[in-house]
Every structure is written in structure tokens, then in C-alpha cells.
Amino acid sequence: MGFGTELLLVLLLGFLILGPKQMHSLLGRVARLKTEFDKATRNFKSHLTLELDPAPPELNSTQDSAKRIPS
């Protein structure tokens, strides 16, 4: 049995136990939770990337030019 077969079996049991109306509302809540989780994951990844990446090149070039001593 593959993942698709197991998922189909779980959905079928959900429809038999909960009924179509409750199953529809449950799947809607699961979809909203997945969307919120994906949004939080993207937000976390972007913050982590900003913290771990070195300063952008344009900031480095202005800092380098400020450190140079005019002759």
C-alpha cells in the first residue's frame, strides 16, 4: 500500500464516520492551518536568512570607502 492508497482510505473512513458536511468543514480548517504554517515557515526562513547572511555588498563598499585614508 502506498501513501496515496492510505490517504484515500483515511478520507473514506472520515466520510463514513463524520459525514460529508463535517468532513468538508474539517478539511477547510486543515487547509487554513496548513496555509498559516507555510506562512510562518517562510517568515522564519527569511528572518533566519537575514540573520545568517553577511551584510549586503552595497553596505560593504560604502564601509570600505569610509575606511580608506585619502592621500
PDB file of N, CA, C and O in Angstrom:
ATOM      1  N   MET A   1       0.838  -1.178   0.000  1.00  0.00           N
ATOM      2  CA  MET A   1       0.000   0.000   0.000  1.00  0.00           C
ATOM      3  C   MET A   1       0.885   1.245   0.000  1.00  0.00           C
ATOM      4  O   MET A   1       1.789   1.379   0.825  1.00  0.00           O
ATOM      5  N   GLY A   2       0.617   2.131  -0.917  1.00  0.00           N
ATOM      6  CA  GLY A   2       1.370   3.362  -0.999  1.00  0.00           C
ATOM      7  C   GLY A   2       0.698   4.473  -0.207  1.00  0.00           C
ATOM      8  O   GLY A   2      -0.359   4.288   0.397  1.00  0.00           O
ATOM      9  N   PHE A   3       1.342   5.626  -0.229  1.00  0.00           N
ATOM     10  CA  PHE A   3       0.818   6.773   0.512  1.00  0.00           C
ATOM     11  C   PHE A   3      -0.538   7.205  -0.023  1.00  0.00           C
ATOM     12  O   PHE A   3      -1.415   7.582   0.754  1.00  0.00           O
ATOM     13  N   GLY A   4      -0.725   7.158  -1.331  1.00  0.00           N
ATOM     14  CA  GLY A   4      -1.993   7.557  -1.937  1.00  0.00           C
ATOM     15  C   GLY A   4      -3.141   6.656  -1.517  1.00  0.00           C
ATOM     16  O   GLY A   4      -4.256   7.124  -1.283  1.00  0.00           O
ATOM     17  N   THR A   5      -2.867   5.382  -1.425  1.00  0.00           N
ATOM     18  CA  THR A   5      -3.894   4.417  -1.022  1.00  0.00           C
ATOM     19  C   THR A   5      -4.292   4.639   0.436  1.00  0.00           C
ATOM     20  O   THR A   5      -5.471   4.585   0.784  1.00  0.00           O
ATOM     21  N   GLU A   6      -3.287   4.890   1.287  1.00  0.00           N
ATOM     22  CA  GLU A   6      -3.571   5.130   2.704  1.00  0.00           C
ATOM     23  C   GLU A   6      -4.367   6.419   2.887  1.00  0.00           C
ATOM     24  O   GLU A   6      -5.294   6.467   3.696  1.00  0.00           O
ATOM     25  N   LEU A   7      -4.011   7.457   2.142  1.00  0.00           N
ATOM     26  CA  LEU A   7      -4.726   8.726   2.224  1.00  0.00           C
ATOM     27  C   LEU A   7      -6.175   8.550   1.783  1.00  0.00           C
ATOM     28  O   LEU A   7      -7.089   9.078   2.416  1.00  0.00           O
ATOM     29  N   LEU A   8      -6.377   7.828   0.727  1.00  0.00           N
ATOM     30  CA  LEU A   8      -7.735   7.557   0.242  1.00  0.00           C
ATOM     31  C   LEU A   8      -8.537   6.784   1.280  1.00  0.00           C
ATOM     32  O   LEU A   8      -9.716   7.070   1.483  1.00  0.00           O
ATOM     33  N   LEU A   9      -7.924   5.821   1.931  1.00  0.00           N
ATOM     34  CA  LEU A   9      -8.591   5.033   2.968  1.00  0.00           C
ATOM     35  C   LEU A   9      -8.978   5.923   4.157  1.00  0.00           C
ATOM     36  O   LEU A   9     -10.081   5.791   4.689  1.00  0.00           O
ATOM     37  N   VAL A  10      -8.088   6.821   4.577  1.00  0.00           N
ATOM     38  CA  VAL A  10      -8.386   7.727   5.692  1.00  0.00           C
ATOM     39  C   VAL A  10      -9.534   8.666   5.329  1.00  0.00           C
ATOM     40  O   VAL A  10     -10.433   8.889   6.139  1.00  0.00           O
ATOM     41  N   LEU A  11      -9.507   9.217   4.112  1.00  0.00           N
ATOM     42  CA  LEU A  11     -10.603  10.094   3.680  1.00  0.00           C
ATOM     43  C   LEU A  11     -11.936   9.344   3.627  1.00  0.00           C
ATOM     44  O   LEU A  11     -12.967   9.878   4.036  1.00  0.00           O
ATOM     45  N   LEU A  12     -11.916   8.134   3.135  1.00  0.00           N
ATOM     46  CA  LEU A  12     -13.142   7.327   3.067  1.00  0.00           C
ATOM     47  C   LEU A  12     -13.681   7.059   4.466  1.00  0.00           C
ATOM     48  O   LEU A  12     -14.885   7.172   4.696  1.00  0.00           O
ATOM     49  N   LEU A  13     -12.802   6.706   5.405  1.00  0.00           N
ATOM     50  CA  LEU A  13     -13.250   6.480   6.777  1.00  0.00           C
ATOM     51  C   LEU A  13     -13.781   7.771   7.404  1.00  0.00           C
ATOM     52  O   LEU A  13     -14.754   7.744   8.157  1.00  0.00           O
ATOM     53  N   GLY A  14     -13.145   8.889   7.092  1.00  0.00           N
ATOM     54  CA  GLY A  14     -13.616  10.179   7.600  1.00  0.00           C
ATOM     55  C   GLY A  14     -15.009  10.488   7.106  1.00  0.00           C
ATOM     56  O   GLY A  14     -15.845  10.963   7.876  1.00  0.00           O
ATOM     57  N   PHE A  15     -15.279  10.228   5.837  1.00  0.00           N
ATOM     58  CA  PHE A  15     -16.616  10.462   5.294  1.00  0.00           C
ATOM     59  C   PHE A  15     -17.650   9.530   5.930  1.00  0.00           C
ATOM     60  O   PHE A  15     -18.785   9.932   6.185  1.00  0.00           O
ATOM     61  N   LEU A  16     -17.252   8.301   6.180  1.00  0.00           N
ATOM     62  CA  LEU A  16     -18.195   7.351   6.787  1.00  0.00           C
ATOM     63  C   LEU A  16     -18.482   7.701   8.244  1.00  0.00           C
ATOM     64  O   LEU A  16     -19.622   7.579   8.692  1.00  0.00           O
ATOM     65  N   ILE A  17     -17.470   8.132   8.984  1.00  0.00           N
ATOM     66  CA  ILE A  17     -17.641   8.423  10.414  1.00  0.00           C
ATOM     67  C   ILE A  17     -18.249   9.802  10.631  1.00  0.00           C
ATOM     68  O   ILE A  17     -19.210   9.942  11.387  1.00  0.00           O
ATOM     69  N   LEU A  18     -17.698  10.826   9.973  1.00  0.00           N
ATOM     70  CA  LEU A  18     -18.122  12.203  10.223  1.00  0.00           C
ATOM     71  C   LEU A  18     -19.266  12.664   9.334  1.00  0.00           C
ATOM     72  O   LEU A  18     -20.074  13.499   9.741  1.00  0.00           O
ATOM     73  N   GLY A  19     -19.335  12.141   8.161  1.00  0.00           N
ATOM     74  CA  GLY A  19     -20.329  12.610   7.204  1.00  0.00           C
ATOM     75  C   GLY A  19     -19.731  13.691   6.322  1.00  0.00           C
ATOM     76  O   GLY A  19     -18.717  14.293   6.676  1.00  0.00           O
ATOM     77  N   PRO A  20     -20.351  13.941   5.178  1.00  0.00           N
ATOM     78  CA  PRO A  20     -19.765  14.869   4.212  1.00  0.00           C
ATOM     79  C   PRO A  20     -19.686  16.311   4.697  1.00  0.00           C
ATOM     80  O   PRO A  20     -18.711  16.999   4.391  1.00  0.00           O
ATOM     81  N   LYS A  21     -20.680  16.792   5.446  1.00  0.00           N
ATOM     82  CA  LYS A  21     -20.667  18.195   5.883  1.00  0.00           C
ATOM     83  C   LYS A  21     -19.556  18.451   6.900  1.00  0.00           C
ATOM     84  O   LYS A  21     -18.808  19.421   6.774  1.00  0.00           O
ATOM     85  N   GLN A  22     -19.448  17.590   7.899  1.00  0.00           N
ATOM     86  CA  GLN A  22     -18.400  17.775   8.905  1.00  0.00           C
ATOM     87  C   GLN A  22     -17.018  17.530   8.313  1.00  0.00           C
ATOM     88  O   GLN A  22     -16.050  18.188   8.694  1.00  0.00           O
ATOM     89  N   MET A  23     -16.925  16.592   7.388  1.00  0.00           N
ATOM     90  CA  MET A  23     -15.640  16.318   6.744  1.00  0.00           C
ATOM     91  C   MET A  23     -15.205  17.523   5.916  1.00  0.00           C
ATOM     92  O   MET A  23     -14.023  17.865   5.892  1.00  0.00           O
ATOM     93  N   HIS A  24     -16.148  18.163   5.243  1.00  0.00           N
ATOM     94  CA  HIS A  24     -15.847  19.355   4.447  1.00  0.00           C
ATOM     95  C   HIS A  24     -15.322  20.482   5.337  1.00  0.00           C
ATOM     96  O   HIS A  24     -14.335  21.132   4.992  1.00  0.00           O
ATOM     97  N   SER A  25     -15.967  20.717   6.469  1.00  0.00           N
ATOM     98  CA  SER A  25     -15.512  21.781   7.367  1.00  0.00           C
ATOM     99  C   SER A  25     -14.163  21.419   7.993  1.00  0.00           C
ATOM    100  O   SER A  25     -13.320  22.293   8.190  1.00  0.00           O
ATOM    101  N   LEU A  26     -13.957  20.157   8.303  1.00  0.00           N
ATOM    102  CA  LEU A  26     -12.676  19.717   8.865  1.00  0.00           C
ATOM    103  C   LEU A  26     -11.546  19.912   7.858  1.00  0.00           C
ATOM    104  O   LEU A  26     -10.471  20.391   8.219  1.00  0.00           O
ATOM    105  N   LEU A  27     -11.779  19.546   6.607  1.00  0.00           N
ATOM    106  CA  LEU A  27     -10.752  19.732   5.576  1.00  0.00           C
ATOM    107  C   LEU A  27     -10.473  21.211   5.326  1.00  0.00           C
ATOM    108  O   LEU A  27      -9.338  21.583   5.029  1.00  0.00           O
ATOM    109  N   GLY A  28     -11.500  22.061   5.442  1.00  0.00           N
ATOM    110  CA  GLY A  28     -11.295  23.503   5.312  1.00  0.00           C
ATOM    111  C   GLY A  28     -10.409  24.038   6.417  1.00  0.00           C
ATOM    112  O   GLY A  28      -9.525  24.856   6.162  1.00  0.00           O
ATOM    113  N   ARG A  29     -10.636  23.583   7.656  1.00  0.00           N
ATOM    114  CA  ARG A  29      -9.789  24.009   8.778  1.00  0.00           C
ATOM    115  C   ARG A  29      -8.359  23.523   8.610  1.00  0.00           C
ATOM    116  O   ARG A  29      -7.410  24.250   8.906  1.00  0.00           O
ATOM    117  N   VAL A  30      -8.208  22.303   8.137  1.00  0.00           N
ATOM    118  CA  VAL A  30      -6.862  21.761   7.909  1.00  0.00           C
ATOM    119  C   VAL A  30      -6.139  22.572   6.838  1.00  0.00           C
ATOM    120  O   VAL A  30      -4.945  22.842   6.966  1.00  0.00           O
ATOM    121  N   ALA A  31      -6.845  22.956   5.794  1.00  0.00           N
ATOM    122  CA  ALA A  31      -6.236  23.758   4.725  1.00  0.00           C
ATOM    123  C   ALA A  31      -5.806  25.124   5.243  1.00  0.00           C
ATOM    124  O   ALA A  31      -4.730  25.605   4.887  1.00  0.00           O
ATOM    125  N   ARG A  32      -6.631  25.761   6.081  1.00  0.00           N
ATOM    126  CA  ARG A  32      -6.264  27.066   6.657  1.00  0.00           C
ATOM    127  C   ARG A  32      -5.047  26.932   7.570  1.00  0.00           C
ATOM    128  O   ARG A  32      -4.153  27.778   7.544  1.00  0.00           O
ATOM    129  N   LEU A  33      -5.011  25.874   8.372  1.00  0.00           N
ATOM    130  CA  LEU A  33      -3.862  25.649   9.255  1.00  0.00           C
ATOM    131  C   LEU A  33      -2.591  25.414   8.452  1.00  0.00           C
ATOM    132  O   LEU A  33      -1.522  25.896   8.825  1.00  0.00           O
ATOM    133  N   LYS A  34      -2.700  24.676   7.352  1.00  0.00           N
ATOM    134  CA  LYS A  34      -1.532  24.428   6.518  1.00  0.00           C
ATOM    135  C   LYS A  34      -1.036  25.730   5.902  1.00  0.00           C
ATOM    136  O   LYS A  34       0.172  25.949   5.812  1.00  0.00           O
ATOM    137  N   THR A  35      -1.959  26.605   5.474  1.00  0.00           N
ATOM    138  CA  THR A  35      -1.586  27.899   4.910  1.00  0.00           C
ATOM    139  C   THR A  35      -0.872  28.755   5.950  1.00  0.00           C
ATOM    140  O   THR A  35       0.145  29.379   5.647  1.00  0.00           O
ATOM    141  N   GLU A  36      -1.399  28.789   7.175  1.00  0.00           N
ATOM    142  CA  GLU A  36      -0.760  29.553   8.247  1.00  0.00           C
ATOM    143  C   GLU A  36       0.612  28.984   8.572  1.00  0.00           C
ATOM    144  O   GLU A  36       1.555  29.740   8.807  1.00  0.00           O
ATOM    145  N   PHE A  37       0.735  27.660   8.586  1.00  0.00           N
ATOM    146  CA  PHE A  37       2.021  27.027   8.867  1.00  0.00           C
ATOM    147  C   PHE A  37       3.037  27.364   7.785  1.00  0.00           C
ATOM    148  O   PHE A  37       4.190  27.665   8.096  1.00  0.00           O
ATOM    149  N   ASP A  38       2.631  27.319   6.525  1.00  0.00           N
ATOM    150  CA  ASP A  38       3.525  27.659   5.418  1.00  0.00           C
ATOM    151  C   ASP A  38       3.974  29.115   5.509  1.00  0.00           C
ATOM    152  O   ASP A  38       5.140  29.423   5.259  1.00  0.00           O
ATOM    153  N   LYS A  39       3.057  30.008   5.863  1.00  0.00           N
ATOM    154  CA  LYS A  39       3.386  31.427   6.007  1.00  0.00           C
ATOM    155  C   LYS A  39       4.391  31.627   7.143  1.00  0.00           C
ATOM    156  O   LYS A  39       5.359  32.373   6.990  1.00  0.00           O
ATOM    157  N   ALA A  40       4.169  30.970   8.271  1.00  0.00           N
ATOM    158  CA  ALA A  40       5.093  31.080   9.399  1.00  0.00           C
ATOM    159  C   ALA A  40       6.464  30.501   9.046  1.00  0.00           C
ATOM    160  O   ALA A  40       7.490  31.041   9.459  1.00  0.00           O
ATOM    161  N   THR A  41       6.485  29.418   8.293  1.00  0.00           N
ATOM    162  CA  THR A  41       7.745  28.809   7.877  1.00  0.00           C
ATOM    163  C   THR A  41       8.526  29.743   6.958  1.00  0.00           C
ATOM    164  O   THR A  41       9.734  29.909   7.125  1.00  0.00           O
ATOM    165  N   ARG A  42       7.838  30.360   5.981  1.00  0.00           N
ATOM    166  CA  ARG A  42       8.511  31.324   5.093  1.00  0.00           C
ATOM    167  C   ARG A  42       9.048  32.507   5.882  1.00  0.00           C
ATOM    168  O   ARG A  42      10.161  32.966   5.627  1.00  0.00           O
ATOM    169  N   ASN A  43       8.270  33.006   6.837  1.00  0.00           N
ATOM    170  CA  ASN A  43       8.684  34.130   7.660  1.00  0.00           C
ATOM    171  C   ASN A  43       9.922  33.760   8.480  1.00  0.00           C
ATOM    172  O   ASN A  43      10.870  34.541   8.563  1.00  0.00           O
ATOM    173  N   PHE A  44       9.913  32.583   9.078  1.00  0.00           N
ATOM    174  CA  PHE A  44      11.051  32.121   9.869  1.00  0.00           C
ATOM    175  C   PHE A  44      12.300  31.971   9.001  1.00  0.00           C
ATOM    176  O   PHE A  44      13.393  32.375   9.398  1.00  0.00           O
ATOM    177  N   LYS A  45      12.128  31.388   7.814  1.00  0.00           N
ATOM    178  CA  LYS A  45      13.271  31.204   6.913  1.00  0.00           C
ATOM    179  C   LYS A  45      13.858  32.537   6.474  1.00  0.00           C
ATOM    180  O   LYS A  45      15.078  32.676   6.390  1.00  0.00           O
ATOM    181  N   SER A  46      13.002  33.524   6.193  1.00  0.00           N
ATOM    182  CA  SER A  46      13.512  34.825   5.755  1.00  0.00           C
ATOM    183  C   SER A  46      14.249  35.523   6.888  1.00  0.00           C
ATOM    184  O   SER A  46      15.285  36.146   6.656  1.00  0.00           O
ATOM    185  N   HIS A  47      13.733  35.429   8.109  1.00  0.00           N
ATOM    186  CA  HIS A  47      14.429  36.032   9.247  1.00  0.00           C
ATOM    187  C   HIS A  47      15.761  35.327   9.505  1.00  0.00           C
ATOM    188  O   HIS A  47      16.766  35.974   9.798  1.00  0.00           O
ATOM    189  N   LEU A  48      15.759  34.024   9.396  1.00  0.00           N
ATOM    190  CA  LEU A  48      16.985  33.260   9.601  1.00  0.00           C
ATOM    191  C   LEU A  48      18.017  33.596   8.535  1.00  0.00           C
ATOM    192  O   LEU A  48      19.201  33.728   8.844  1.00  0.00           O
ATOM    193  N   THR A  49      17.589  33.736   7.297  1.00  0.00           N
ATOM    194  CA  THR A  49      18.489  34.087   6.201  1.00  0.00           C
ATOM    195  C   THR A  49      19.082  35.469   6.419  1.00  0.00           C
ATOM    196  O   THR A  49      20.274  35.674   6.189  1.00  0.00           O
ATOM    197  N   LEU A  50      18.264  36.423   6.861  1.00  0.00           N
ATOM    198  CA  LEU A  50      18.768  37.771   7.129  1.00  0.00           C
ATOM    199  C   LEU A  50      19.787  37.779   8.253  1.00  0.00           C
ATOM    200  O   LEU A  50      20.761  38.530   8.202  1.00  0.00           O
ATOM    201  N   GLU A  51      19.575  36.955   9.263  1.00  0.00           N
ATOM    202  CA  GLU A  51      20.500  36.913  10.393  1.00  0.00           C
ATOM    203  C   GLU A  51      21.807  36.223  10.040  1.00  0.00           C
ATOM    204  O   GLU A  51      22.861  36.609  10.546  1.00  0.00           O
ATOM    205  N   LEU A  52      21.763  35.215   9.189  1.00  0.00           N
ATOM    206  CA  LEU A  52      22.957  34.426   8.893  1.00  0.00           C
ATOM    207  C   LEU A  52      23.771  34.958   7.725  1.00  0.00           C
ATOM    208  O   LEU A  52      24.972  34.700   7.650  1.00  0.00           O
ATOM    209  N   ASP A  53      23.139  35.702   6.800  1.00  0.00           N
ATOM    210  CA  ASP A  53      23.863  36.227   5.645  1.00  0.00           C
ATOM    211  C   ASP A  53      24.721  37.411   6.059  1.00  0.00           C
ATOM    212  O   ASP A  53      24.345  38.175   6.948  1.00  0.00           O
ATOM    213  N   PRO A  54      25.880  37.566   5.411  1.00  0.00           N
ATOM    214  CA  PRO A  54      26.693  38.748   5.681  1.00  0.00           C
ATOM    215  C   PRO A  54      25.996  40.004   5.151  1.00  0.00           C
ATOM    216  O   PRO A  54      24.984  39.919   4.456  1.00  0.00           O
ATOM    217  N   ALA A  55      26.553  41.167   5.490  1.00  0.00           N
ATOM    218  CA  ALA A  55      25.950  42.434   5.059  1.00  0.00           C
ATOM    219  C   ALA A  55      25.879  42.477   3.535  1.00  0.00           C
ATOM    220  O   ALA A  55      26.737  41.903   2.864  1.00  0.00           O
ATOM    221  N   PRO A  56      24.870  43.146   2.980  1.00  0.00           N
ATOM    222  CA  PRO A  56      24.755  43.262   1.522  1.00  0.00           C
ATOM    223  C   PRO A  56      25.985  43.961   0.931  1.00  0.00           C
ATOM    224  O   PRO A  56      26.627  44.749   1.624  1.00  0.00           O
ATOM    225  N   PRO A  57      26.324  43.689  -0.333  1.00  0.00           N
ATOM    226  CA  PRO A  57      27.539  44.244  -0.943  1.00  0.00           C
ATOM    227  C   PRO A  57      27.572  45.767  -0.957  1.00  0.00           C
ATOM    228  O   PRO A  57      28.644  46.349  -0.796  1.00  0.00           O
ATOM    229  N   GLU A  58      26.422  46.438  -1.148  1.00  0.00           N
ATOM    230  CA  GLU A  58      26.448  47.903  -1.205  1.00  0.00           C
ATOM    231  C   GLU A  58      26.852  48.501   0.140  1.00  0.00           C
ATOM    232  O   GLU A  58      27.464  49.568   0.176  1.00  0.00           O
ATOM    233  N   LEU A  59      26.522  47.833   1.244  1.00  0.00           N
ATOM    234  CA  LEU A  59      26.949  48.332   2.551  1.00  0.00           C
ATOM    235  C   LEU A  59      28.445  48.105   2.745  1.00  0.00           C
ATOM    236  O   LEU A  59      29.137  48.944   3.322  1.00  0.00           O
ATOM    237  N   ASN A  60      28.933  46.975   2.263  1.00  0.00           N
ATOM    238  CA  ASN A  60      30.362  46.696   2.384  1.00  0.00           C
ATOM    239  C   ASN A  60      31.186  47.703   1.597  1.00  0.00           C
ATOM    240  O   ASN A  60      32.237  48.133   2.072  1.00  0.00           O
ATOM    241  N   SER A  61      30.741  48.088   0.409  1.00  0.00           N
ATOM    242  CA  SER A  61      31.511  49.010  -0.411  1.00  0.00           C
ATOM    243  C   SER A  61      31.544  50.407   0.210  1.00  0.00           C
ATOM    244  O   SER A  61      32.560  51.095   0.113  1.00  0.00           O
ATOM    245  N   THR A  62      30.450  50.837   0.848  1.00  0.00           N
ATOM    246  CA  THR A  62      30.458  52.157   1.486  1.00  0.00           C
ATOM    247  C   THR A  62      31.320  52.135   2.733  1.00  0.00           C
ATOM    248  O   THR A  62      31.960  53.133   3.062  1.00  0.00           O
ATOM    249  N   GLN A  63      31.344  51.014   3.428  1.00  0.00           N
ATOM    250  CA  GLN A  63      32.179  50.914   4.611  1.00  0.00           C
ATOM    251  C   GLN A  63      33.642  50.882   4.198  1.00  0.00           C
ATOM    252  O   GLN A  63      34.483  51.482   4.868  1.00  0.00           O
ATOM    253  N   ASP A  64      33.962  50.189   3.100  1.00  0.00           N
ATOM    254  CA  ASP A  64      35.344  50.122   2.624  1.00  0.00           C
ATOM    255  C   ASP A  64      35.825  51.512   2.196  1.00  0.00           C
ATOM    256  O   ASP A  64      36.964  51.880   2.484  1.00  0.00           O
ATOM    257  N   SER A  65      34.993  52.273   1.529  1.00  0.00           N
ATOM    258  CA  SER A  65      35.394  53.597   1.090  1.00  0.00           C
ATOM    259  C   SER A  65      35.549  54.541   2.280  1.00  0.00           C
ATOM    260  O   SER A  65      36.369  55.457   2.230  1.00  0.00           O
ATOM    261  N   ALA A  66      34.792  54.341   3.330  1.00  0.00           N
ATOM    262  CA  ALA A  66      34.905  55.190   4.519  1.00  0.00           C
ATOM    263  C   ALA A  66      36.197  54.871   5.272  1.00  0.00           C
ATOM    264  O   ALA A  66      36.761  55.743   5.932  1.00  0.00           O
ATOM    265  N   LYS A  67      36.670  53.615   5.176  1.00  0.00           N
ATOM    266  CA  LYS A  67      37.889  53.219   5.875  1.00  0.00           C
ATOM    267  C   LYS A  67      39.149  53.700   5.151  1.00  0.00           C
ATOM    268  O   LYS A  67      40.212  53.804   5.764  1.00  0.00           O
ATOM    269  N   ARG A  68      39.040  53.988   3.879  1.00  0.00           N
ATOM    270  CA  ARG A  68      40.217  54.409   3.121  1.00  0.00           C
ATOM    271  C   ARG A  68      40.691  55.774   3.588  1.00  0.00           C
ATOM    272  O   ARG A  68      39.893  56.672   3.856  1.00  0.00           O
ATOM    273  N   ILE A  69      41.977  55.905   3.676  1.00  0.00           N
ATOM    274  CA  ILE A  69      42.585  57.175   4.080  1.00  0.00           C
ATOM    275  C   ILE A  69      42.959  57.921   2.803  1.00  0.00           C
ATOM    276  O   ILE A  69      43.693  57.392   1.969  1.00  0.00           O
ATOM    277  N   PRO A  70      42.454  59.161   2.644  1.00  0.00           N
ATOM    278  CA  PRO A  70      42.804  59.927   1.430  1.00  0.00           C
ATOM    279  C   PRO A  70      44.292  60.283   1.428  1.00  0.00           C
ATOM    280  O   PRO A  70      44.860  60.603   2.472  1.00  0.00           O
ATOM    281  N   SER A  71      44.919  60.224   0.248  1.00  0.00           N
ATOM    282  CA  SER A  71      46.352  60.533   0.177  1.00  0.00           C
ATOM    283  C   SER A  71      46.625  61.966  -0.192  1.00  0.00           C
ATOM    284  O   SER A  71      47.784  62.369  -0.289  1.00  0.00           O
TER     285      SER A  71
END
